[in-house]
Amino acid sequence: MTKVRLHGHQIEECVELLKRAPLMADHTFEMNELCEEGGSQFSITDSFVHHNLSRFEVVNGTPLVDLLLAQVTIPRFEESACHMPIGPLPVSTMQSLFRFGCYLRKLVIHGANFKPEDDLTRLLQSIPTLHTLNLIWLPISIHSLDKLLKHLSHTSTWITPYTGDFLPELCSFSLRYEGLISWELVLGIFGPLCMVQDVCRRPLQNIEIGLNLAHQDDFRTEIGQYKIEYVEEEVVRHFISMVQAGACVKIGWTDPNTRHGTIIDLLQKSMDHHGILAMTGITQ
């Protein structure tokens, strides 16, 4: 057995499964009421090392997951996904995952309610090997999205080669957000165009932004339709320059005016709106 998804099992059963499945590489742990029953009586016994587990996913995590992770060390840990529909970010759980000194390459945080005390920046700083970061950010989060984008921007370059201390190996950044964001801050995380090939720059090449204004009444028209918020022309031209420099930039807008929420290429729509031809930057 190399892959398993557990739902409705108590922690003792999960630990026993990990011990008996040394070849398992992919584990999804879904917390619910059944898992919580008897959790307070669960006691930590001898820890063990799982040498093959490389991906660990937590769904609706609770503090009880910490008890599970306190028993296992995962030296080959490379990918983590945390799905928390409108729930708080389980920082302690994630720190438990990252304590192994592992070579984590990909992190997905889906729908967590970030709070100031979670200190997402510090959490990410503890994962210098991260290549891919995917965030689905809820508008109810108190933690400022701008704060994270500013920090990514301020740390996009460093003074001497290979001395970056905040996500220095990040190549791909994906963000889903229900609202508008500062395009200037998004541009900043790419770093200066003149340093695209510089070893003193974070190797970020893929940026994907997805916006959804379905819950933003400020953007409704008088007839109840949602209007498209085009990207400003100057920002569009900067994005074009990034693409010409080798970056892959995708900006999507979920159209709430359609039945199934059609995804619109907002960058292309904005180029058309401003009369900019293809990726040449030439105005019609």
C-alpha positions in Angstrom: 0.0 0.0 0.0 1.5 3.3 -1.1 -1.5 5.7 -0.8 -4.3 6.1 1.7 -7.1 8.6 2.6 -8.4 8.2 6.2 -11.8 9.5 7.2 -13.4 8.9 10.6 -10.5 7.0 12.2 -9.1 7.6 15.6 -5.5 8.7 15.9 -4.4 5.4 17.4 -5.5 3.7 14.2 -3.7 6.2 12.0 -0.5 5.7 13.9 -0.8 1.9 13.7 -1.4 2.1 9.9 1.7 4.2 9.4 3.8 1.7 11.3 2.4 -1.2 9.3 2.7 0.5 5.9 6.4 1.4 5.5 6.0 1.8 1.7 3.2 4.4 1.9 4.2 7.6 0.1 0.9 9.6 0.2 -1.3 10.1 3.3 -4.4 12.1 3.7 -5.7 12.6 7.2 -9.2 13.9 7.5 -10.4 15.0 10.9 -14.0 14.7 12.0 -16.2 14.0 15.0 -15.2 10.3 14.9 -11.6 11.1 15.1 -12.1 13.3 18.0 -13.8 10.7 20.1 -11.3 9.3 22.6 -8.6 11.7 21.3 -8.1 13.2 24.8 -7.1 9.7 26.1 -4.6 9.2 23.3 -1.1 9.1 24.8 2.2 9.5 23.0 4.3 6.3 22.9 7.7 5.6 21.3 8.3 7.7 18.2 9.2 6.1 14.9 10.6 7.1 11.5 8.6 6.7 8.2 11.2 6.6 5.5 8.9 6.7 2.4 6.1 9.1 3.2 6.6 12.2 1.0 3.2 13.8 0.9 1.0 14.5 3.9 -2.5 16.2 3.6 -4.5 17.5 6.4 -8.3 18.2 6.0 -10.1 20.0 8.8 -7.1 19.6 11.0 -7.4 20.0 14.8 -4.9 20.0 17.6 -5.3 16.2 17.7 -3.2 16.0 14.5 -0.3 17.3 16.5 -0.4 14.2 18.7 -0.1 12.0 15.6 2.8 14.0 14.1 4.6 14.1 17.5 5.2 10.3 17.0 6.5 10.2 13.5 9.5 11.7 11.8 9.3 12.0 8.0 12.8 12.6 6.4 11.5 12.4 2.8 8.7 14.9 3.3 8.3 16.9 0.1 4.7 18.1 -0.3 2.0 19.2 2.1 -1.6 20.3 1.6 -3.8 21.8 4.3 -7.5 22.2 3.5 -9.3 24.3 6.2 -12.7 25.5 4.9 -13.2 28.8 6.8 -11.4 27.3 9.8 -8.3 28.7 11.5 -4.9 27.8 10.1 -3.4 25.0 12.3 0.0 26.6 12.7 1.2 24.2 15.4 0.3 21.3 13.1 2.1 22.7 10.2 5.2 23.5 12.3 5.1 19.9 13.4 5.2 18.8 9.8 8.2 21.1 9.1 10.2 20.2 12.1 11.8 17.2 10.4 14.5 19.2 8.6 12.9 17.8 5.4 13.2 19.0 1.9 9.7 20.4 1.4 9.1 21.5 -2.2 5.3 22.2 -2.4 2.9 23.7 0.1 -0.9 24.2 -0.5 -3.0 26.0 2.0 -6.7 25.9 1.0 -9.3 28.2 2.6 -7.7 28.8 6.0 -8.8 31.8 8.1 -5.4 33.4 8.7 -5.0 35.3 11.9 -2.3 37.8 13.0 -1.0 35.5 15.6 -0.5 32.7 13.1 2.5 34.6 11.7 2.3 33.1 8.2 5.5 34.9 7.3 7.5 33.2 10.0 6.0 29.8 9.1 7.1 30.2 5.4 10.5 31.4 6.5 11.0 28.0 8.1 10.7 26.3 4.7 13.7 27.6 2.6 13.5 24.7 0.2 10.0 25.5 -1.0 9.5 25.7 -4.8 5.7 25.9 -5.1 3.3 27.9 -2.9 -0.4 27.7 -3.5 -2.8 29.8 -1.3 -6.5 30.1 -1.3 -7.1 33.2 0.9 -10.4 33.9 2.5 -11.5 37.6 2.8 -12.5 37.0 6.4 -8.9 36.4 7.3 -7.6 39.1 9.7 -4.0 38.5 8.7 -3.2 41.0 5.9 -2.6 39.6 2.5 -0.7 42.9 1.7 1.7 42.1 4.5 2.7 38.8 2.8 2.9 40.3 -0.7 5.1 43.2 0.7 7.4 40.8 2.3 7.7 38.7 -0.8 8.5 41.9 -2.7 11.1 43.2 -0.2 12.9 39.8 -0.2 12.8 39.2 -4.0 16.5 40.1 -4.3 19.5 40.0 -2.0 22.9 41.6 -1.8 25.2 38.6 -2.3 24.6 35.4 -4.3 22.4 32.7 -2.7 21.9 34.5 0.6 18.2 35.0 0.5 16.5 33.9 3.7 12.8 34.0 2.8 11.7 31.4 0.2 14.9 31.7 -1.8 14.0 28.8 -4.1 10.4 29.8 -4.8 9.7 29.2 -8.5 5.8 29.2 -8.6 3.3 31.3 -6.6 -0.5 30.8 -7.0 -3.1 32.9 -5.1 -6.9 32.6 -5.1 -8.6 35.6 -3.5 -12.2 36.8 -3.1 -11.7 40.5 -3.7 -9.3 42.9 -5.3 -5.6 43.0 -4.6 -2.8 45.5 -5.1 -1.4 44.9 -8.5 1.7 46.9 -7.6 2.4 44.5 -4.8 2.0 41.5 -7.2 4.4 43.1 -9.6 6.9 43.6 -6.8 7.1 39.9 -5.9 8.7 39.2 -9.3 11.6 41.5 -8.6 13.3 44.0 -10.9 13.1 43.1 -14.6 16.8 44.0 -14.9 17.7 41.1 -12.6 15.7 38.3 -14.2 18.8 36.1 -14.7 20.7 37.4 -11.6 21.7 34.9 -9.0 20.8 37.5 -6.4 17.1 37.2 -7.3 14.5 34.7 -6.2 14.0 32.3 -9.2 10.2 33.1 -9.3 8.9 32.4 -12.9 5.3 31.4 -12.5 2.7 33.7 -11.0 -1.0 32.8 -11.1 -3.7 35.0 -9.6 -7.4 34.1 -9.4 -10.0 36.6 -8.3 -13.6 36.1 -7.4 -15.9 39.1 -6.6 -19.1 37.1 -6.1 -19.4 38.2 -2.5 -18.4 41.8 -3.2 -21.6 43.9 -3.5 -19.5 47.0 -4.1 -18.9 45.8 -7.7 -22.5 45.2 -8.7 -24.1 47.4 -11.3 -27.5 49.0 -10.9 -29.1 46.0 -12.7 -27.4 43.5 -10.3 -24.6 42.4 -12.7 -21.0 42.4 -11.7 -18.6 44.7 -13.6 -15.1 43.7 -14.6 -12.4 45.5 -12.8 -9.8 45.9 -15.5 -6.1 45.9 -14.7 -4.6 49.4 -15.1 -2.8 49.9 -18.4 0.6 50.6 -16.8 0.4 47.4 -14.8 -0.6 45.5 -17.9 2.5 46.7 -19.7 4.6 45.7 -16.8 3.1 42.2 -16.8 3.8 42.0 -20.6 7.5 42.9 -19.9 7.6 40.1 -17.3 6.3 37.6 -19.9 8.8 38.9 -22.4 11.5 38.3 -19.8 10.5 34.7 -19.5 7.8 34.7 -16.8 4.5 32.8 -17.0 1.7 35.1 -15.8 -1.9 34.1 -15.5 -4.6 36.3 -14.1 -8.1 34.8 -13.9 -11.4 36.4 -12.9 -14.4 34.2 -12.0 -17.4 35.8 -13.7 -20.2 35.7 -11.2 -22.6 36.8 -14.0 -22.5 33.3 -15.5 -24.2 30.3 -14.1 -21.1 28.2 -13.5 -18.7 31.0 -12.8 -16.7 31.1 -16.1 -13.1 31.9 -15.7 -12.1 35.0 -17.7 -8.5 35.7 -18.7 -8.4 39.1 -17.0 -5.0 40.0 -18.4 -6.1 39.5 -22.0 -9.4 41.3 -21.3 -7.5 44.2 -19.8 -5.2 44.3 -22.9 -8.2 44.4 -25.2 -9.8 47.1 -23.0 -6.7 49.3 -23.3 -6.1 48.5 -27.0 -2.8 46.7 -26.4 -1.8 44.2 -29.2 -0.9 40.7 -28.0 2.2 40.6 -25.9 4.0 43.3 -27.9 2.9 46.1 -25.7 1.9 48.1 -28.8 -1.2 50.2 -28.5 -3.7 50.0 -31.3 
